[in-house]
Amino acid sequence: MNIIKKIAVSALFSGVSFAGFAQTVTASADTLDGAEAKIAAQAEKAGASYQITEAFFNNHVHMTAELTK
């Protein structure tokens, strides 16, 4: 009976739509504008919007963003 329950749960989850996704991307550049431009290019290539989640500056910029569709 356990196997039947597992198969039923697996079938249920396999039918769930995974249309929405979140992907984390990073970029490095000499300026904030340069790093954001790289993030924007990655988002455009993926056909997604982006939200910057963090940016570090120490002689250059390292930026992280989350892409969402």
Biopython code that builds the backbone (N, CA, C, O; Angstrom):
import numpy as np
from Bio.PDB.StructureBuilder import StructureBuilder

atoms = [
    (1, "MET", "N", (0.815, -1.184, 0.000)),
    (1, "MET", "CA", (0.000, 0.000, 0.000)),
    (1, "MET", "C", (0.866, 1.257, 0.000)),
    (1, "MET", "O", (0.486, 2.269, -0.590)),
    (2, "ASN", "N", (2.013, 1.205, 0.649)),
    (2, "ASN", "CA", (2.920, 2.348, 0.681)),
    (2, "ASN", "C", (3.377, 2.739, -0.718)),
    (2, "ASN", "O", (3.486, 3.924, -1.034)),
    (3, "ILE", "N", (3.639, 1.758, -1.537)),
    (3, "ILE", "CA", (4.123, 2.034, -2.892)),
    (3, "ILE", "C", (3.045, 2.757, -3.686)),
    (3, "ILE", "O", (3.354, 3.676, -4.445)),
    (4, "ILE", "N", (1.802, 2.366, -3.531)),
    (4, "ILE", "CA", (0.711, 3.024, -4.245)),
    (4, "ILE", "C", (0.601, 4.481, -3.819)),
    (4, "ILE", "O", (0.386, 5.356, -4.657)),
    (5, "LYS", "N", (0.747, 4.747, -2.526)),
    (5, "LYS", "CA", (0.702, 6.129, -2.037)),
    (5, "LYS", "C", (1.856, 6.946, -2.612)),
    (5, "LYS", "O", (1.670, 8.095, -3.015)),
    (6, "LYS", "N", (3.039, 6.354, -2.647)),
    (6, "LYS", "CA", (4.200, 7.058, -3.195)),
    (6, "LYS", "C", (4.011, 7.366, -4.670)),
    (6, "LYS", "O", (4.373, 8.447, -5.134)),
    (7, "ILE", "N", (3.446, 6.418, -5.409)),
    (7, "ILE", "CA", (3.208, 6.638, -6.831)),
    (7, "ILE", "C", (2.170, 7.739, -7.027)),
    (7, "ILE", "O", (2.316, 8.582, -7.912)),
    (8, "ALA", "N", (1.122, 7.732, -6.201)),
    (8, "ALA", "CA", (0.085, 8.762, -6.310)),
    (8, "ALA", "C", (0.647, 10.143, -6.006)),
    (8, "ALA", "O", (0.329, 11.103, -6.708)),
    (9, "VAL", "N", (1.480, 10.263, -4.970)),
    (9, "VAL", "CA", (2.085, 11.545, -4.625)),
    (9, "VAL", "C", (3.036, 11.992, -5.732)),
    (9, "VAL", "O", (3.062, 13.171, -6.086)),
    (10, "SER", "N", (3.809, 11.071, -6.277)),
    (10, "SER", "CA", (4.722, 11.409, -7.371)),
    (10, "SER", "C", (3.955, 11.907, -8.588)),
    (10, "SER", "O", (4.369, 12.870, -9.233)),
    (11, "ALA", "N", (2.848, 11.261, -8.901)),
    (11, "ALA", "CA", (2.038, 11.675, -10.047)),
    (11, "ALA", "C", (1.452, 13.056, -9.813)),
    (11, "ALA", "O", (1.375, 13.866, -10.737)),
    (12, "LEU", "N", (1.039, 13.329, -8.587)),
    (12, "LEU", "CA", (0.484, 14.642, -8.260)),
    (12, "LEU", "C", (1.516, 15.737, -8.457)),
    (12, "LEU", "O", (1.227, 16.759, -9.078)),
    (13, "PHE", "N", (2.725, 15.533, -7.931)),
    (13, "PHE", "CA", (3.769, 16.552, -8.047)),
    (13, "PHE", "C", (4.291, 16.686, -9.472)),
    (13, "PHE", "O", (4.729, 17.768, -9.864)),
    (14, "SER", "N", (4.255, 15.622, -10.244)),
    (14, "SER", "CA", (4.736, 15.736, -11.621)),
    (14, "SER", "C", (3.769, 16.546, -12.471)),
    (14, "SER", "O", (4.160, 17.073, -13.513)),
    (15, "GLY", "N", (2.510, 16.654, -12.045)),
    (15, "GLY", "CA", (1.526, 17.428, -12.771)),
    (15, "GLY", "C", (1.534, 18.902, -12.423)),
    (15, "GLY", "O", (0.876, 19.699, -13.091)),
    (16, "VAL", "N", (2.271, 19.276, -11.386)),
    (16, "VAL", "CA", (2.342, 20.673, -10.969)),
    (16, "VAL", "C", (3.157, 21.456, -11.988)),
    (16, "VAL", "O", (4.217, 21.006, -12.423)),
    (17, "SER", "N", (2.665, 22.614, -12.362)),
    (17, "SER", "CA", (3.360, 23.445, -13.337)),
    (17, "SER", "C", (4.577, 24.107, -12.704)),
    (17, "SER", "O", (4.498, 24.663, -11.608)),
    (18, "PHE", "N", (5.663, 24.043, -13.382)),
    (18, "PHE", "CA", (6.882, 24.703, -12.934)),
    (18, "PHE", "C", (7.194, 25.882, -13.843)),
    (18, "PHE", "O", (8.360, 26.148, -14.135)),
    (19, "ALA", "N", (6.165, 26.591, -14.293)),
    (19, "ALA", "CA", (6.352, 27.716, -15.207)),
    (19, "ALA", "C", (7.126, 28.849, -14.557)),
    (19, "ALA", "O", (7.969, 29.471, -15.206)),
    (20, "GLY", "N", (6.861, 29.125, -13.307)),
    (20, "GLY", "CA", (7.600, 30.172, -12.610)),
    (20, "GLY", "C", (8.919, 29.622, -12.090)),
    (20, "GLY", "O", (8.996, 28.472, -11.658)),
    (21, "PHE", "N", (9.932, 30.433, -12.134)),
    (21, "PHE", "CA", (11.217, 29.981, -11.618)),
    (21, "PHE", "C", (11.972, 31.168, -11.054)),
    (21, "PHE", "O", (11.691, 32.323, -11.375)),
    (22, "ALA", "N", (12.919, 30.859, -10.222)),
    (22, "ALA", "CA", (13.814, 31.889, -9.712)),
    (22, "ALA", "C", (15.235, 31.376, -9.916)),
    (22, "ALA", "O", (15.550, 30.239, -9.564)),
    (23, "GLN", "N", (16.067, 32.202, -10.472)),
    (23, "GLN", "CA", (17.448, 31.825, -10.750)),
    (23, "GLN", "C", (18.353, 32.934, -10.239)),
    (23, "GLN", "O", (18.075, 34.114, -10.456)),
    (24, "THR", "N", (19.417, 32.568, -9.574)),
    (24, "THR", "CA", (20.374, 33.548, -9.070)),
    (24, "THR", "C", (21.520, 33.693, -10.067)),
    (24, "THR", "O", (22.070, 32.703, -10.550)),
    (25, "VAL", "N", (21.867, 34.937, -10.364)),
    (25, "VAL", "CA", (22.978, 35.226, -11.270)),
    (25, "VAL", "C", (23.910, 36.230, -10.600)),
    (25, "VAL", "O", (23.497, 36.981, -9.717)),
    (26, "THR", "N", (25.158, 36.237, -11.024)),
    (26, "THR", "CA", (26.147, 37.173, -10.494)),
    (26, "THR", "C", (26.871, 37.857, -11.641)),
    (26, "THR", "O", (26.891, 37.367, -12.770)),
    (27, "ALA", "N", (27.460, 38.996, -11.328)),
    (27, "ALA", "CA", (28.261, 39.733, -12.306)),
    (27, "ALA", "C", (29.297, 40.561, -11.556)),
    (27, "ALA", "O", (29.070, 40.978, -10.420)),
    (28, "SER", "N", (30.421, 40.792, -12.196)),
    (28, "SER", "CA", (31.480, 41.643, -11.640)),
    (28, "SER", "C", (31.860, 42.698, -12.665)),
    (28, "SER", "O", (31.861, 42.443, -13.870)),
    (29, "ALA", "N", (32.179, 43.877, -12.175)),
    (29, "ALA", "CA", (32.595, 44.975, -13.051)),
    (29, "ALA", "C", (33.316, 46.016, -12.214)),
    (29, "ALA", "O", (33.411, 45.887, -10.993)),
    (30, "ASP", "N", (33.824, 47.046, -12.872)),
    (30, "ASP", "CA", (34.529, 48.122, -12.173)),
    (30, "ASP", "C", (33.577, 49.117, -11.511)),
    (30, "ASP", "O", (33.948, 49.794, -10.553)),
    (31, "THR", "N", (32.326, 49.204, -12.035)),
    (31, "THR", "CA", (31.359, 50.157, -11.499)),
    (31, "THR", "C", (30.025, 49.467, -11.234)),
    (31, "THR", "O", (29.763, 48.379, -11.746)),
    (32, "LEU", "N", (29.183, 50.116, -10.424)),
    (32, "LEU", "CA", (27.833, 49.597, -10.185)),
    (32, "LEU", "C", (27.039, 49.528, -11.479)),
    (32, "LEU", "O", (26.338, 48.548, -11.734)),
    (33, "ASP", "N", (27.150, 50.574, -12.298)),
    (33, "ASP", "CA", (26.427, 50.597, -13.571)),
    (33, "ASP", "C", (26.860, 49.457, -14.485)),
    (33, "ASP", "O", (26.033, 48.847, -15.163)),
    (34, "GLY", "N", (28.148, 49.176, -14.500)),
    (34, "GLY", "CA", (28.654, 48.091, -15.339)),
    (34, "GLY", "C", (28.153, 46.731, -14.885)),
    (34, "GLY", "O", (27.779, 45.898, -15.712)),
    (35, "ALA", "N", (28.142, 46.500, -13.580)),
    (35, "ALA", "CA", (27.654, 45.222, -13.049)),
    (35, "ALA", "C", (26.160, 45.080, -13.307)),
    (35, "ALA", "O", (25.689, 44.006, -13.679)),
    (36, "GLU", "N", (25.417, 46.168, -13.109)),
    (36, "GLU", "CA", (23.974, 46.093, -13.357)),
    (36, "GLU", "C", (23.680, 45.864, -14.830)),
    (36, "GLU", "O", (22.727, 45.159, -15.162)),
    (37, "ALA", "N", (24.464, 46.436, -15.710)),
    (37, "ALA", "CA", (24.278, 46.218, -17.148)),
    (37, "ALA", "C", (24.478, 44.748, -17.502)),
    (37, "ALA", "O", (23.757, 44.199, -18.335)),
    (38, "LYS", "N", (25.456, 44.116, -16.867)),
    (38, "LYS", "CA", (25.683, 42.683, -17.107)),
    (38, "LYS", "C", (24.518, 41.849, -16.588)),
    (38, "LYS", "O", (24.094, 40.894, -17.238)),
    (39, "ILE", "N", (24.001, 42.211, -15.415)),
    (39, "ILE", "CA", (22.830, 41.510, -14.866)),
    (39, "ILE", "C", (21.632, 41.694, -15.798)),
    (39, "ILE", "O", (20.915, 40.736, -16.088)),
    (40, "ALA", "N", (21.417, 42.918, -16.264)),
    (40, "ALA", "CA", (20.293, 43.205, -17.167)),
    (40, "ALA", "C", (20.404, 42.404, -18.454)),
    (40, "ALA", "O", (19.398, 41.925, -18.977)),
    (41, "ALA", "N", (21.620, 42.255, -18.969)),
    (41, "ALA", "CA", (21.822, 41.477, -20.195)),
    (41, "ALA", "C", (21.491, 40.004, -19.954)),
    (41, "ALA", "O", (20.884, 39.358, -20.809)),
    (42, "GLN", "N", (21.882, 39.474, -18.805)),
    (42, "GLN", "CA", (21.566, 38.083, -18.482)),
    (42, "GLN", "C", (20.056, 37.894, -18.345)),
    (42, "GLN", "O", (19.509, 36.888, -18.798)),
    (43, "ALA", "N", (19.385, 38.859, -17.722)),
    (43, "ALA", "CA", (17.935, 38.781, -17.558)),
    (43, "ALA", "C", (17.238, 38.839, -18.916)),
    (43, "ALA", "O", (16.299, 38.083, -19.167)),
    (44, "GLU", "N", (17.694, 39.732, -19.786)),
    (44, "GLU", "CA", (17.090, 39.851, -21.115)),
    (44, "GLU", "C", (17.272, 38.561, -21.902)),
    (44, "GLU", "O", (16.348, 38.104, -22.575)),
    (45, "LYS", "N", (18.455, 37.978, -21.818)),
    (45, "LYS", "CA", (18.736, 36.719, -22.530)),
    (45, "LYS", "C", (17.809, 35.610, -22.043)),
    (45, "LYS", "O", (17.375, 34.772, -22.833)),
    (46, "ALA", "N", (17.505, 35.602, -20.742)),
    (46, "ALA", "CA", (16.629, 34.579, -20.170)),
    (46, "ALA", "C", (15.150, 34.935, -20.311)),
    (46, "ALA", "O", (14.285, 34.122, -19.984)),
    (47, "GLY", "N", (14.855, 36.136, -20.790)),
    (47, "GLY", "CA", (13.474, 36.567, -20.907)),
    (47, "GLY", "C", (12.821, 36.761, -19.543)),
    (47, "GLY", "O", (11.646, 36.446, -19.353)),
    (48, "ALA", "N", (13.592, 37.278, -18.607)),
    (48, "ALA", "CA", (13.117, 37.411, -17.229)),
    (48, "ALA", "C", (13.350, 38.827, -16.722)),
    (48, "ALA", "O", (14.069, 39.618, -17.332)),
    (49, "SER", "N", (12.728, 39.120, -15.597)),
    (49, "SER", "CA", (13.009, 40.373, -14.904)),
    (49, "SER", "C", (14.021, 40.061, -13.805)),
    (49, "SER", "O", (14.272, 38.895, -13.502)),
    (50, "TYR", "N", (14.596, 41.095, -13.212)),
    (50, "TYR", "CA", (15.603, 40.845, -12.181)),
    (50, "TYR", "C", (15.418, 41.773, -11.003)),
    (50, "TYR", "O", (14.859, 42.863, -11.118)),
    (51, "GLN", "N", (15.906, 41.308, -9.865)),
    (51, "GLN", "CA", (15.938, 42.124, -8.658)),
    (51, "GLN", "C", (17.304, 41.924, -8.025)),
    (51, "GLN", "O", (17.692, 40.798, -7.711)),
    (52, "ILE", "N", (18.027, 43.009, -7.839)),
    (52, "ILE", "CA", (19.354, 42.935, -7.240)),
    (52, "ILE", "C", (19.191, 42.600, -5.756)),
    (52, "ILE", "O", (18.454, 43.271, -5.033)),
    (53, "THR", "N", (19.884, 41.564, -5.322)),
    (53, "THR", "CA", (19.776, 41.138, -3.928)),
    (53, "THR", "C", (20.963, 41.582, -3.092)),
    (53, "THR", "O", (20.840, 41.756, -1.880)),
    (54, "GLU", "N", (22.121, 41.768, -3.736)),
    (54, "GLU", "CA", (23.280, 42.277, -2.998)),
    (54, "GLU", "C", (24.324, 42.799, -3.966)),
    (54, "GLU", "O", (24.390, 42.385, -5.123)),
    (55, "ALA", "N", (25.143, 43.720, -3.465)),
    (55, "ALA", "CA", (26.251, 44.266, -4.242)),
    (55, "ALA", "C", (27.372, 44.617, -3.279)),
    (55, "ALA", "O", (27.143, 45.257, -2.252)),
    (56, "PHE", "N", (28.586, 44.194, -3.616)),
    (56, "PHE", "CA", (29.765, 44.480, -2.808)),
    (56, "PHE", "C", (30.739, 45.300, -3.632)),
    (56, "PHE", "O", (30.927, 45.050, -4.822)),
    (57, "PHE", "N", (31.349, 46.268, -2.999)),
    (57, "PHE", "CA", (32.322, 47.115, -3.679)),
    (57, "PHE", "C", (33.601, 47.126, -2.866)),
    (57, "PHE", "O", (33.613, 47.547, -1.709)),
    (58, "ASN", "N", (34.676, 46.660, -3.481)),
    (58, "ASN", "CA", (36.002, 46.686, -2.877)),
    (58, "ASN", "C", (37.008, 46.671, -4.025)),
    (58, "ASN", "O", (37.538, 45.618, -4.380)),
    (59, "ASN", "N", (37.264, 47.821, -4.591)),
    (59, "ASN", "CA", (38.089, 48.004, -5.786)),
    (59, "ASN", "C", (37.408, 47.506, -7.051)),
    (59, "ASN", "O", (37.853, 47.846, -8.147)),
    (60, "HIS", "N", (36.376, 46.735, -6.945)),
    (60, "HIS", "CA", (35.499, 46.375, -8.051)),
    (60, "HIS", "C", (34.162, 45.947, -7.458)),
    (60, "HIS", "O", (34.055, 45.730, -6.251)),
    (61, "VAL", "N", (33.150, 45.826, -8.301)),
    (61, "VAL", "CA", (31.797, 45.505, -7.839)),
    (61, "VAL", "C", (31.500, 44.046, -8.125)),
    (61, "VAL", "O", (31.784, 43.542, -9.211)),
    (62, "HIS", "N", (30.932, 43.379, -7.146)),
    (62, "HIS", "CA", (30.389, 42.033, -7.314)),
    (62, "HIS", "C", (28.911, 42.130, -6.964)),
    (62, "HIS", "O", (28.559, 42.519, -5.850)),
    (63, "MET", "N", (28.048, 41.779, -7.908)),
    (63, "MET", "CA", (26.605, 41.956, -7.731)),
    (63, "MET", "C", (25.890, 40.624, -7.922)),
    (63, "MET", "O", (26.250, 39.832, -8.791)),
    (64, "THR", "N", (24.884, 40.392, -7.108)),
    (64, "THR", "CA", (24.045, 39.198, -7.204)),
    (64, "THR", "C", (22.601, 39.641, -7.410)),
    (64, "THR", "O", (22.145, 40.606, -6.795)),
    (65, "ALA", "N", (21.896, 38.937, -8.270)),
    (65, "ALA", "CA", (20.490, 39.260, -8.527)),
    (65, "ALA", "C", (19.698, 37.974, -8.715)),
    (65, "ALA", "O", (20.251, 36.916, -9.012)),
    (66, "GLU", "N", (18.391, 38.096, -8.534)),
    (66, "GLU", "CA", (17.494, 36.969, -8.743)),
    (66, "GLU", "C", (16.656, 37.253, -9.974)),
    (66, "GLU", "O", (16.009, 38.296, -10.071)),
    (67, "LEU", "N", (16.671, 36.311, -10.922)),
    (67, "LEU", "CA", (15.866, 36.424, -12.135)),
    (67, "LEU", "C", (14.539, 35.728, -11.891)),
    (67, "LEU", "O", (14.505, 34.634, -11.328)),
    (68, "THR", "N", (13.453, 36.348, -12.306)),
    (68, "THR", "CA", (12.126, 35.740, -12.201)),
    (68, "THR", "C", (11.361, 35.944, -13.493)),
    (68, "THR", "O", (11.509, 36.963, -14.168)),
    (69, "LYS", "N", (10.550, 34.968, -13.823)),
    (69, "LYS", "CA", (9.697, 35.066, -15.017)),
    (69, "LYS", "C", (8.292, 35.300, -14.598)),
    (69, "LYS", "O", (7.406, 35.414, -15.446)),
]
sb = StructureBuilder()
sb.init_structure("model")
sb.init_model(0)
sb.init_chain("A")
sb.init_seg("    ")
for serial, (resi, resn, name, xyz) in enumerate(atoms, 1):
    if name == "N":
        sb.init_residue(resn, " ", resi, " ")
    sb.init_atom(name, np.array(xyz, "f"), 0.0, 1.0, " ", f" {name:<3s}", serial, name[0])
structure = sb.get_structure()
